[in-house]
Amino acid sequence: MLTQKAPRRQWPYARIVISAFIAFNLFAITCWCVPLDTPLVVACRNMVRPYMLYFGLFQKWDMFAPDPTKLNSYIDAVVTYRDGQTSKWGFPRMEELGIVDKYFEERYRKYMNDNLRLDTNSGLWPDAARYIARANNRAGDPPVLVTLVRHWSIVPPPGPDGEPGYVPWSQFEFFHYTVAPGDLP
């Protein structure tokens, strides 16, 4: 005689937990992305900030209204090796990538422009320099110094003829990191 298996009992609170998770995410993303800085919105952003940053869900909407950014910037590094030679190393730059690569490398632009270049995030600089040192480690000639360099240009409004203006690039060495032997594999 064949016996029929009893139907599998679902966890009774699964719908509630999933719905709460979705509602929280909608709330967090809405608070984070609303282009207003009212006290209530700022308080909500501060509440969800750890979650948004930890899971990489942060987004800056300064590309859009009300005040789009006028700064074109990137960061690269000068790596100095034990024998005195130097080389330049840079994060991927969107204007130098193909359309498919842009999709996968966008996080580096966000990391550089929204976080790494800011003095308020100077705690990130040693880790970035160690990463760059590891990425440029040569057998028998390891890096001894990593210098992070900011490059920026202000994007002017179009001229009367509609043509874009030009402002020369500026640069500033903002962090020097002496590579310790334990930093390299």
Order of alpha helices (4+ residues) and beta strands (2+ residues): alpha-alpha-beta-beta-alpha-alpha-beta-beta
